[in-house]
Amino acid sequence: MHKSAPTPRTRRSRIGGFSTVELAVSMTVLLILTAIAIPTLMRSFRTYQLNDAASRLSDMLKFTRFEAVRRNTQINFLTQASGTGWLVGTDSNGNGTIDATEKQQLIAGVATLLPSGAPPSTSSILAKLGATSSLDATRSGAAGSLTFDSRGAVSPLAAYVFYVGSATNPEFGYRAVILLPSGATQIWTAPTSGPWQRVG
């Protein structure tokens, strides 16, 4: 028995594809999912930037302290303005500036060093530290230096705070790097309204 050749109509019905309605629905679902995901991704990215900047600042303080103990001499930790950000580093040769050959980090961009006043009050940090005096925030967001002695303690002897955040986008919160008189560092986090909680 001989089969007849398929008609053009039959041939067309076998070809798969999307109709215009199916394509429009798929694109709408994709756009909705993208609109939901982008703010979450941006918040995660900003949180990462804040954490990274605070960690790099803390690491520079630790490195300077280690150098002072290793070399059994005083070593300065410096903060210098650099464009819209801050250059932090170890003044190994004691010339009062961060040279290109010395260990340094640039804290700039969305997460940078901020002066006191913008971040929430540090009263919750002081309560948890058990301290009765305030934290010295004069080195945060300002050019200056701190000295680590040969034992790794901070000179002048005090507890210091460096604020990290965004001056233009405070809704992403803040980080505080605490430098204790012993030379140890801690990292704290807070939303715009506080309170502070220790994270590292």
N, CA and C atoms as a LAMMPS dump frame, in Angstrom:
ITEM: TIMESTEP
0
ITEM: NUMBER OF ATOMS
600
ITEM: BOX BOUNDS ff ff ff
-5.0000000000000000e+02 5.0000000000000000e+02
-5.0000000000000000e+02 5.0000000000000000e+02
-5.0000000000000000e+02 5.0000000000000000e+02
ITEM: ATOMS id mol type element x y z
1 1 1 N 0.843 -1.164 0
2 1 2 C 0 0 0
3 1 3 C 0.893 1.233 0
4 2 1 N 0.536 2.15 -0.821
5 2 2 C 1.36 3.351 -1.008
6 2 3 C 0.793 4.515 -0.197
7 3 1 N 1.723 5.164 0.649
8 3 2 C 1.296 6.323 1.442
9 3 3 C 1.42 7.575 0.603
10 4 1 N 0.509 8.442 0.808
11 4 2 C 0.585 9.706 0.084
12 4 3 C 1.52 10.663 0.82
13 5 1 N 2.107 11.566 0.111
14 5 2 C 3.032 12.549 0.701
15 5 3 C 2.247 13.481 1.618
16 6 1 N 2.901 13.885 2.756
17 6 2 C 2.198 14.773 3.676
18 6 3 C 1.892 16.114 3.019
19 7 1 N 0.762 16.631 3.341
20 7 2 C 0.365 17.923 2.798
21 7 3 C 1.154 19.019 3.509
22 8 1 N 1.283 20.202 2.927
23 8 2 C 2.003 21.303 3.579
24 8 3 C 1.431 21.638 4.938
25 9 1 N 0.131 21.519 5.116
26 9 2 C -0.493 21.832 6.404
27 9 3 C 0.018 20.873 7.481
28 10 1 N 0.106 19.582 7.168
29 10 2 C 0.592 18.585 8.124
30 10 3 C 2.046 18.861 8.473
31 11 1 N 2.865 19.202 7.49
32 11 2 C 4.269 19.477 7.715
33 11 3 C 4.454 20.647 8.677
34 12 1 N 3.689 21.711 8.537
35 12 2 C 3.801 22.882 9.393
36 12 3 C 3.428 22.569 10.834
37 13 1 N 2.466 21.74 11.058
38 13 2 C 2.022 21.457 12.419
39 13 3 C 3.063 20.669 13.199
40 14 1 N 3.993 20.012 12.52
41 14 2 C 5.034 19.248 13.206
42 14 3 C 6.207 20.125 13.658
43 15 1 N 6.349 21.324 13.159
44 15 2 C 7.458 22.208 13.522
45 15 3 C 7.164 22.838 14.875
46 16 1 N 8.095 22.64 15.872
47 16 2 C 7.889 23.181 17.215
48 16 3 C 8.305 24.643 17.283
49 17 1 N 7.804 25.342 18.305
50 17 2 C 8.168 26.736 18.505
51 17 3 C 7.268 27.384 19.538
52 18 1 N 7.526 28.646 19.77
53 18 2 C 6.733 29.403 20.736
54 18 3 C 5.775 30.326 20.004
55 19 1 N 4.616 30.417 20.565
56 19 2 C 3.674 31.393 20.023
57 19 3 C 4.034 32.759 20.618
58 20 1 N 3.483 33.805 20.072
59 20 2 C 3.756 35.156 20.569
60 20 3 C 3.273 35.31 22.01
61 21 1 N 2.168 34.707 22.343
62 21 2 C 1.629 34.785 23.702
63 21 3 C 2.571 34.076 24.68
64 22 1 N 3.042 32.891 24.321
65 22 2 C 3.973 32.151 25.193
66 22 3 C 5.262 32.936 25.403
67 23 1 N 5.767 33.524 24.36
68 23 2 C 6.991 34.325 24.462
69 23 3 C 6.78 35.548 25.357
70 24 1 N 5.645 36.222 25.209
71 24 2 C 5.344 37.401 26.035
72 24 3 C 5.217 37.025 27.507
73 25 1 N 4.568 35.917 27.81
74 25 2 C 4.415 35.462 29.193
75 25 3 C 5.782 35.102 29.787
76 26 1 N 6.598 34.399 29.03
77 26 2 C 7.945 34.024 29.507
78 26 3 C 8.798 35.255 29.797
79 27 1 N 8.748 36.233 28.908
80 27 2 C 9.529 37.46 29.117
81 27 3 C 9.022 38.232 30.337
82 28 1 N 7.705 38.254 30.538
83 28 2 C 7.132 38.946 31.696
84 28 3 C 7.586 38.296 32.995
85 29 1 N 7.549 36.976 33.053
86 29 2 C 8.009 36.252 34.245
87 29 3 C 9.487 36.516 34.484
88 30 1 N 10.285 36.498 33.432
89 30 2 C 11.719 36.76 33.549
90 30 3 C 11.982 38.174 34.072
91 31 1 N 11.254 39.149 33.563
92 31 2 C 11.422 40.532 34.023
93 31 3 C 11.012 40.7 35.481
94 32 1 N 9.954 40.035 35.901
95 32 2 C 9.508 40.114 37.298
96 32 3 C 10.566 39.501 38.222
97 33 1 N 11.076 38.347 37.857
98 33 2 C 12.113 37.699 38.67
99 33 3 C 13.384 38.551 38.747
100 34 1 N 13.743 39.182 37.649
101 34 2 C 14.908 40.062 37.634
102 34 3 C 14.69 41.273 38.534
103 35 1 N 13.499 41.862 38.471
104 35 2 C 13.195 43.031 39.302
105 35 3 C 13.236 42.683 40.79
106 36 1 N 12.861 41.457 41.134
107 36 2 C 12.917 41.022 42.534
108 36 3 C 14.359 40.741 42.959
109 37 1 N 15.154 40.166 42.081
110 37 2 C 16.511 39.726 42.434
111 37 3 C 17.528 40.863 42.49
112 38 1 N 17.399 41.883 41.65
113 38 2 C 18.421 42.931 41.577
114 38 3 C 18.613 43.681 42.889
115 39 1 N 17.566 44.13 43.575
116 39 2 C 17.796 44.818 44.858
117 39 3 C 18.498 43.928 45.893
118 40 1 N 18.134 42.654 45.922
119 40 2 C 18.777 41.727 46.858
120 40 3 C 20.252 41.55 46.516
121 41 1 N 20.546 41.428 45.242
122 41 2 C 21.943 41.29 44.814
123 41 3 C 22.737 42.555 45.122
124 42 1 N 22.126 43.719 44.902
125 42 2 C 22.824 44.977 45.189
126 42 3 C 23.094 45.127 46.684
127 43 1 N 22.129 44.754 47.519
128 43 2 C 22.321 44.828 48.967
129 43 3 C 23.453 43.887 49.397
130 44 1 N 23.471 42.681 48.834
131 44 2 C 24.536 41.722 49.159
132 44 3 C 25.895 42.254 48.718
133 45 1 N 25.941 42.877 47.545
134 45 2 C 27.201 43.418 47.041
135 45 3 C 27.694 44.572 47.91
136 46 1 N 26.8 45.467 48.334
137 46 2 C 27.18 46.587 49.206
138 46 3 C 27.653 46.069 50.568
139 47 1 N 26.993 45.053 51.088
140 47 2 C 27.415 44.452 52.358
141 47 3 C 28.812 43.868 52.216
142 48 1 N 29.061 43.19 51.094
143 48 2 C 30.392 42.64 50.835
144 48 3 C 31.436 43.754 50.791
145 49 1 N 31.125 44.87 50.114
146 49 2 C 32.067 45.982 50.021
147 49 3 C 32.389 46.57 51.396
148 50 1 N 31.373 46.722 52.241
149 50 2 C 31.598 47.237 53.59
150 50 3 C 32.472 46.281 54.401
151 51 1 N 32.134 44.997 54.358
152 51 2 C 32.911 44.003 55.104
153 51 3 C 34.352 43.942 54.614
154 52 1 N 34.528 44.024 53.301
155 52 2 C 35.87 43.966 52.721
156 52 3 C 36.708 45.167 53.148
157 53 1 N 36.138 46.365 53.094
158 53 2 C 36.872 47.57 53.49
159 53 3 C 37.258 47.516 54.965
160 54 1 N 36.329 47.09 55.82
161 54 2 C 36.619 46.986 57.255
162 54 3 C 37.704 45.944 57.515
163 55 1 N 37.644 44.823 56.805
164 55 2 C 38.663 43.77 56.978
165 55 3 C 40.04 44.236 56.532
166 56 1 N 40.092 44.97 55.417
167 56 2 C 41.384 45.457 54.931
168 56 3 C 41.986 46.478 55.895
169 57 1 N 41.14 47.339 56.467
170 57 2 C 41.616 48.305 57.449
171 57 3 C 42.13 47.588 58.7
172 58 1 N 41.361 46.614 59.183
173 58 2 C 41.769 45.835 60.35
174 58 3 C 43.086 45.095 60.082
175 59 1 N 43.212 44.523 58.886
176 59 2 C 44.448 43.809 58.527
177 59 3 C 45.654 44.738 58.509
178 60 1 N 45.463 45.992 58.049
179 60 2 C 46.586 46.942 58.036
180 60 3 C 47.016 47.295 59.46
181 61 1 N 46.057 47.465 60.349
182 61 2 C 46.382 47.735 61.751
183 61 3 C 47.142 46.553 62.356
184 62 1 N 46.673 45.338 62.067
185 62 2 C 47.338 44.137 62.588
186 62 3 C 48.76 44.013 62.036
187 63 1 N 48.906 44.323 60.737
188 63 2 C 50.233 44.223 60.119
189 63 3 C 51.196 45.219 60.755
190 64 1 N 50.73 46.454 60.98
191 64 2 C 51.587 47.482 61.589
192 64 3 C 52.005 47.055 62.995
193 65 1 N 51.059 46.525 63.737
194 65 2 C 51.371 46.035 65.088
195 65 3 C 52.392 44.905 65.038
196 66 1 N 52.193 43.97 64.113
197 66 2 C 53.127 42.85 63.963
198 66 3 C 54.531 43.346 63.621
199 67 1 N 54.598 44.34 62.722
200 67 2 C 55.904 44.896 62.349
201 67 3 C 56.611 45.532 63.544
202 68 1 N 55.862 46.24 64.385
203 68 2 C 56.457 46.873 65.564
204 68 3 C 57.021 45.832 66.517
205 69 1 N 56.277 44.752 66.724
206 69 2 C 56.751 43.682 67.621
207 69 3 C 57.926 42.947 66.989
208 70 1 N 57.819 42.638 65.703
209 70 2 C 58.88 41.886 65.009
210 70 3 C 60.194 42.645 64.984
211 71 1 N 60.102 43.956 64.754
212 71 2 C 61.322 44.761 64.657
213 71 3 C 61.734 45.355 66
214 72 1 N 60.898 45.139 67.028
215 72 2 C 61.181 45.604 68.385
216 72 3 C 61.447 47.112 68.424
217 73 1 N 60.554 47.84 67.732
218 73 2 C 60.673 49.302 67.683
219 73 3 C 59.298 49.912 67.432
220 74 1 N 59.186 51.218 67.549
221 74 2 C 57.919 51.886 67.261
222 74 3 C 57.697 51.985 65.755
223 75 1 N 56.475 51.688 65.341
224 75 2 C 56.083 51.798 63.931
225 75 3 C 54.777 52.579 63.879
226 76 1 N 54.671 53.492 62.926
227 76 2 C 53.471 54.321 62.778
228 76 3 C 52.5 53.727 61.769
229 77 1 N 51.223 53.852 62.097
230 77 2 C 50.138 53.542 61.178
231 77 3 C 49.58 54.887 60.711
232 78 1 N 49.51 55.103 59.398
233 78 2 C 49.101 56.397 58.861
234 78 3 C 47.802 56.299 58.076
235 79 1 N 47.029 57.381 58.117
236 79 2 C 45.883 57.561 57.223
237 79 3 C 46.12 58.858 56.453
238 80 1 N 46.009 58.774 55.129
239 80 2 C 46.227 59.935 54.259
240 80 3 C 45.099 60.015 53.241
241 81 1 N 44.642 61.227 52.966
242 81 2 C 43.618 61.423 51.937
243 81 3 C 44.185 61.036 50.578
244 82 1 N 43.342 60.373 49.773
245 82 2 C 43.752 59.97 48.431
246 82 3 C 42.539 60.081 47.515
247 83 1 N 42.418 61.208 46.825
248 83 2 C 41.243 61.446 45.987
249 83 3 C 40.008 61.563 46.861
250 84 1 N 39.003 60.726 46.571
251 84 2 C 37.79 60.73 47.383
252 84 3 C 37.834 59.683 48.49
253 85 1 N 38.95 58.986 48.604
254 85 2 C 39.084 57.935 49.612
255 85 3 C 40.248 58.182 50.545
256 86 1 N 40.69 57.105 51.181
257 86 2 C 41.769 57.181 52.163
258 86 3 C 42.788 56.081 51.924
259 87 1 N 44.04 56.465 52.024
260 87 2 C 45.14 55.52 51.951
261 87 3 C 45.573 55.226 53.38
262 88 1 N 45.575 53.956 53.752
263 88 2 C 46.016 53.556 55.088
264 88 3 C 47.215 52.636 54.915
265 89 1 N 48.204 52.799 55.8
266 89 2 C 49.382 51.967 55.636
267 89 3 C 50.369 52.07 56.77
268 90 1 N 51.422 51.305 56.618
269 90 2 C 52.477 51.211 57.614
270 90 3 C 53.654 52.076 57.209
271 91 1 N 54.035 52.996 58.072
272 91 2 C 55.19 53.862 57.82
273 91 3 C 56.436 53.167 58.38
274 92 1 N 56.927 52.188 57.654
275 92 2 C 58.034 51.355 58.139
276 92 3 C 59.327 52.13 58.353
277 93 1 N 59.589 53.124 57.494
278 93 2 C 60.856 53.85 57.605
279 93 3 C 60.742 55.118 58.46
280 94 1 N 59.547 55.42 58.967
281 94 2 C 59.375 56.538 59.893
282 94 3 C 59.52 57.921 59.287
283 95 1 N 59.277 58.061 57.974
284 95 2 C 59.434 59.377 57.346
285 95 3 C 58.126 60.187 57.331
286 96 1 N 57.06 59.654 57.945
287 96 2 C 55.813 60.399 58.057
288 96 3 C 54.903 60.33 56.851
289 97 1 N 55.207 59.474 55.905
290 97 2 C 54.354 59.31 54.728
291 97 3 C 54.361 57.843 54.31
292 98 1 N 53.334 57.45 53.57
293 98 2 C 53.263 56.071 53.077
294 98 3 C 53.929 56.029 51.713
295 99 1 N 55.082 55.404 51.645
296 99 2 C 55.819 55.301 50.382
297 99 3 C 55.265 54.153 49.539
298 100 1 N 55.591 54.189 48.258
299 100 2 C 55.079 53.172 47.329
300 100 3 C 55.554 51.773 47.694
301 101 1 N 56.697 51.671 48.353
302 101 2 C 57.251 50.359 48.701
303 101 3 C 56.733 49.839 50.046
304 102 1 N 55.938 50.643 50.751
305 102 2 C 55.437 50.23 52.06
306 102 3 C 54.034 49.632 51.931
307 103 1 N 53.707 48.737 52.843
308 103 2 C 52.405 48.06 52.843
309 103 3 C 51.288 49.092 53.034
310 104 1 N 50.272 49.02 52.167
311 104 2 C 49.202 50.017 52.183
312 104 3 C 47.936 49.45 51.572
313 105 1 N 46.813 50.093 51.885
314 105 2 C 45.509 49.743 51.314
315 105 3 C 44.767 51.038 50.991
316 106 1 N 44.023 51.021 49.906
317 106 2 C 43.179 52.162 49.545
318 106 3 C 41.749 51.837 49.957
319 107 1 N 41.202 52.655 50.839
320 107 2 C 39.806 52.493 51.27
321 107 3 C 39.019 53.588 50.555
322 108 1 N 38.375 53.233 49.457
323 108 2 C 37.697 54.229 48.619
324 108 3 C 36.507 53.588 47.928
325 109 1 N 35.725 54.427 47.27
326 109 2 C 34.558 53.945 46.547
327 109 3 C 33.313 54.057 47.4
328 110 1 N 32.446 53.064 47.301
329 110 2 C 31.201 53.074 48.065
330 110 3 C 31.502 53.013 49.558
331 111 1 N 32.45 52.169 49.953
332 111 2 C 32.822 52.03 51.364
333 111 3 C 34.129 52.763 51.615
334 112 1 N 34.078 53.793 52.437
335 112 2 C 35.266 54.581 52.739
336 112 3 C 35.276 54.949 54.217
337 113 1 N 36.358 55.569 54.67
338 113 2 C 36.43 56.013 56.063
339 113 3 C 35.542 57.242 56.251
340 114 1 N 34.779 57.228 57.322
341 114 2 C 33.871 58.33 57.618
342 114 3 C 34.257 58.997 58.938
343 115 1 N 34.05 60.292 59.039
344 115 2 C 34.265 60.953 60.337
345 115 3 C 33.135 60.601 61.29
346 116 1 N 33.355 60.82 62.576
347 116 2 C 32.295 60.541 63.545
348 116 3 C 31.137 61.507 63.299
349 117 1 N 29.965 61.114 63.713
350 117 2 C 28.786 61.953 63.53
351 117 3 C 27.76 61.293 62.646
352 118 1 N 28.184 60.712 61.53
353 118 2 C 27.243 60.04 60.637
354 118 3 C 26.808 58.678 61.188
355 119 1 N 27.749 57.834 61.622
356 119 2 C 27.347 56.523 62.148
357 119 3 C 26.617 56.639 63.485
358 120 1 N 25.916 55.567 63.878
359 120 2 C 25.212 55.581 65.164
360 120 3 C 26.172 55.721 66.351
361 121 1 N 25.613 56.076 67.489
362 121 2 C 26.396 56.226 68.72
363 121 3 C 27.077 54.917 69.09
364 122 1 N 28.279 55.032 69.646
365 122 2 C 29.046 53.838 70.031
366 122 3 C 28.749 53.394 71.455
367 123 1 N 27.683 53.891 72.055
368 123 2 C 27.381 53.526 73.444
369 123 3 C 27.181 52.023 73.608
370 124 1 N 26.577 51.365 72.608
371 124 2 C 26.38 49.918 72.706
372 124 3 C 27.709 49.172 72.641
373 125 1 N 28.69 49.706 71.899
374 125 2 C 30.02 49.082 71.854
375 125 3 C 30.688 49.224 73.213
376 126 1 N 30.632 50.425 73.766
377 126 2 C 31.261 50.673 75.066
378 126 3 C 30.636 49.814 76.162
379 127 1 N 29.323 49.625 76.092
380 127 2 C 28.65 48.794 77.097
381 127 3 C 29.136 47.355 77.025
382 128 1 N 29.359 46.864 75.813
383 128 2 C 29.816 45.48 75.651
384 128 3 C 31.302 45.334 75.959
385 129 1 N 32.07 46.387 75.715
386 129 2 C 33.5 46.341 76.048
387 129 3 C 33.731 46.509 77.55
388 130 1 N 32.737 47.056 78.231
389 130 2 C 32.89 47.299 79.659
390 130 3 C 33.712 48.536 79.952
391 131 1 N 33.824 49.42 78.968
392 131 2 C 34.616 50.634 79.149
393 131 3 C 33.73 51.768 79.652
394 132 1 N 34.313 52.66 80.407
395 132 2 C 33.556 53.818 80.903
396 132 3 C 33.888 55.075 80.117
397 133 1 N 35.006 55.09 79.434
398 133 2 C 35.38 56.265 78.638
399 133 3 C 34.939 56.068 77.197
400 134 1 N 34.952 57.146 76.429
401 134 2 C 34.512 57.069 75.034
402 134 3 C 35.641 56.585 74.137
403 135 1 N 35.244 56.132 72.956
404 135 2 C 36.213 55.736 71.939
405 135 3 C 36.677 56.996 71.205
406 136 1 N 37.95 57.052 70.903
407 136 2 C 38.517 58.198 70.193
408 136 3 C 38.271 58.023 68.697
409 137 1 N 37.429 58.885 68.119
410 137 2 C 37.094 58.805 66.695
411 137 3 C 37.802 59.872 65.872
412 138 1 N 38.767 60.56 66.46
413 138 2 C 39.421 61.663 65.748
414 138 3 C 40.274 61.185 64.583
415 139 1 N 40.691 59.921 64.56
416 139 2 C 41.518 59.411 63.465
417 139 3 C 40.68 58.885 62.301
418 140 1 N 39.365 58.734 62.509
419 140 2 C 38.496 58.197 61.467
420 140 3 C 38.112 59.301 60.484
421 141 1 N 38.354 59.064 59.21
422 141 2 C 38.011 60.058 58.198
423 141 3 C 38.842 61.304 58.296
424 142 1 N 40.056 61.186 58.818
425 142 2 C 40.96 62.332 58.956
426 142 3 C 42.397 61.843 58.814
427 143 1 N 43.24 62.676 58.247
428 143 2 C 44.656 62.328 58.125
429 143 3 C 45.284 62.326 59.514
430 144 1 N 46.132 61.361 59.756
431 144 2 C 46.772 61.292 61.062
432 144 3 C 47.591 60.031 61.21
433 145 1 N 48.056 59.796 62.423
434 145 2 C 48.881 58.617 62.673
435 145 3 C 48.627 58.07 64.063
436 146 1 N 48.931 56.801 64.198
437 146 2 C 48.935 56.103 65.481
438 146 3 C 50.255 55.36 65.564
439 147 1 N 50.76 55.206 66.762
440 147 2 C 52.037 54.517 66.934
441 147 3 C 51.836 53.224 67.711
442 148 1 N 52.434 52.16 67.215
443 148 2 C 52.488 50.892 67.942
444 148 3 C 53.883 50.784 68.55
445 149 1 N 53.952 50.498 69.844
446 149 2 C 55.269 50.36 70.472
447 149 3 C 55.803 48.946 70.258
448 150 1 N 56.974 48.683 70.79
449 150 2 C 57.643 47.402 70.546
450 150 3 C 56.893 46.219 71.153
451 151 1 N 55.957 46.488 72.058
452 151 2 C 55.134 45.41 72.629
453 151 3 C 53.831 45.228 71.859
454 152 1 N 53.555 46.102 70.903
455 152 2 C 52.327 46.022 70.108
456 152 3 C 51.188 46.845 70.663
457 153 1 N 51.432 47.595 71.739
458 153 2 C 50.388 48.454 72.312
459 153 3 C 50.315 49.769 71.552
460 154 1 N 49.173 50.432 71.65
461 154 2 C 48.939 51.685 70.931
462 154 3 C 49.447 52.856 71.756
463 155 1 N 50.049 53.816 71.07
464 155 2 C 50.508 55.038 71.724
465 155 3 C 50.043 56.223 70.87
466 156 1 N 49.359 57.225 71.423
467 156 2 C 48.982 57.378 72.83
468 156 3 C 47.948 56.341 73.242
469 157 1 N 48.057 55.894 74.489
470 157 2 C 47.244 54.801 75.019
471 157 3 C 45.772 55.212 75.092
472 158 1 N 44.956 54.611 74.23
473 158 2 C 43.517 54.883 74.182
474 158 3 C 42.869 53.828 73.298
475 159 1 N 41.551 53.806 73.297
476 159 2 C 40.794 52.944 72.384
477 159 3 C 40.293 53.819 71.24
478 160 1 N 40.54 53.379 70.019
479 160 2 C 40.196 54.174 68.831
480 160 3 C 39.132 53.459 68.005
481 161 1 N 38.358 54.252 67.265
482 161 2 C 37.355 53.694 66.361
483 161 3 C 37.531 54.328 64.984
484 162 1 N 37.475 53.476 63.974
485 162 2 C 37.494 53.909 62.572
486 162 3 C 36.162 53.476 61.966
487 163 1 N 35.416 54.437 61.427
488 163 2 C 34.118 54.137 60.83
489 163 3 C 34.269 53.896 59.332
490 164 1 N 33.597 52.857 58.849
491 164 2 C 33.579 52.546 57.42
492 164 3 C 32.127 52.548 56.975
493 165 1 N 31.853 53.241 55.878
494 165 2 C 30.493 53.291 55.356
495 165 3 C 30.437 54.128 54.105
496 166 1 N 29.231 54.438 53.699
497 166 2 C 29.016 55.262 52.512
498 166 3 C 28.355 56.561 52.929
499 167 1 N 28.962 57.673 52.551
500 167 2 C 28.391 58.98 52.879
501 167 3 C 27.118 59.242 52.081
502 168 1 N 27.004 58.633 50.909
503 168 2 C 25.847 58.892 50.041
504 168 3 C 24.753 57.829 50.164
505 169 1 N 25.098 56.627 50.651
506 169 2 C 24.12 55.543 50.788
507 169 3 C 24.145 54.958 52.193
508 170 1 N 23.686 55.705 53.201
509 170 2 C 23.749 55.209 54.572
510 170 3 C 22.816 54.035 54.849
511 171 1 N 21.876 53.78 53.945
512 171 2 C 20.92 52.692 54.191
513 171 3 C 21.579 51.317 54.216
514 172 1 N 22.82 51.228 53.743
515 172 2 C 23.512 49.936 53.76
516 172 3 C 24.211 49.673 55.086
517 173 1 N 24.174 50.623 56.003
518 173 2 C 24.737 50.412 57.327
519 173 3 C 26.188 50.844 57.424
520 174 1 N 26.793 50.498 58.545
521 174 2 C 28.161 50.923 58.841
522 174 3 C 28.959 49.774 59.448
523 175 1 N 30.274 49.925 59.381
524 175 2 C 31.193 49.039 60.092
525 175 3 C 32.085 49.922 60.953
526 176 1 N 32.488 49.404 62.091
527 176 2 C 33.422 50.109 62.971
528 176 3 C 34.584 49.169 63.26
529 177 1 N 35.79 49.651 63.012
530 177 2 C 36.99 48.896 63.37
531 177 3 C 37.505 49.506 64.663
532 178 1 N 37.496 48.711 65.722
533 178 2 C 37.914 49.171 67.042
534 178 3 C 39.36 48.741 67.259
535 179 1 N 40.193 49.697 67.645
536 179 2 C 41.584 49.417 68.001
537 179 3 C 41.715 49.614 69.508
538 180 1 N 41.9 48.523 70.22
539 180 2 C 42.004 48.567 71.673
540 180 3 C 43.397 49.026 72.094
541 181 1 N 43.55 49.522 73.327
542 181 2 C 44.872 49.987 73.789
543 181 3 C 45.959 48.916 73.684
544 182 1 N 45.573 47.657 73.799
545 182 2 C 46.55 46.562 73.698
546 182 3 C 47.055 46.365 72.276
547 183 1 N 46.338 46.949 71.291
548 183 2 C 46.697 46.777 69.884
549 183 3 C 45.803 45.785 69.162
550 184 1 N 44.94 45.097 69.903
551 184 2 C 44.009 44.149 69.28
552 184 3 C 42.915 44.916 68.545
553 185 1 N 42.347 44.301 67.507
554 185 2 C 41.287 44.942 66.73
555 185 3 C 40.008 44.116 66.777
556 186 1 N 38.897 44.804 66.62
557 186 2 C 37.58 44.179 66.529
558 186 3 C 36.801 44.875 65.417
559 187 1 N 35.889 44.126 64.786
560 187 2 C 35.019 44.708 63.758
561 187 3 C 33.576 44.603 64.242
562 188 1 N 32.851 45.722 64.158
563 188 2 C 31.462 45.805 64.576
564 188 3 C 30.617 46.276 63.398
565 189 1 N 29.331 45.917 63.416
566 189 2 C 28.413 46.312 62.357
567 189 3 C 27.157 46.926 62.961
568 190 1 N 26.548 47.836 62.219
569 190 2 C 25.302 48.467 62.682
570 190 3 C 24.504 48.958 61.489
571 191 1 N 23.17 48.843 61.559
572 191 2 C 22.329 49.518 60.563
573 191 3 C 22.335 51.006 60.833
574 192 1 N 21.655 51.759 60.02
575 192 2 C 21.659 53.216 60.156
576 192 3 C 21.25 53.686 61.543
577 193 1 N 20.286 53.019 62.142
578 193 2 C 19.776 53.446 63.456
579 193 3 C 20.454 52.749 64.638
580 194 1 N 21.408 51.829 64.378
581 194 2 C 22.052 51.094 65.461
582 194 3 C 21.173 49.947 65.905
583 195 1 N 21.55 49.208 66.904
584 195 2 C 22.782 49.278 67.698
585 195 3 C 23.9 48.484 67.036
586 196 1 N 25.103 48.626 67.591
587 196 2 C 26.277 47.934 67.074
588 196 3 C 26.324 46.502 67.588
589 197 1 N 26.807 45.59 66.704
590 197 2 C 27.031 44.204 67.089
591 197 3 C 28.392 43.78 66.569
592 198 1 N 29.104 43.012 67.392
593 198 2 C 30.43 42.573 66.973
594 198 3 C 30.336 41.44 65.966
595 199 1 N 31.154 41.521 64.901
596 199 2 C 31.186 40.467 63.878
597 199 3 C 32.566 39.857 63.718
598 200 1 N 33.588 40.492 64.271
599 200 2 C 34.926 39.923 64.12
600 200 3 C 35.911 40.497 65.075
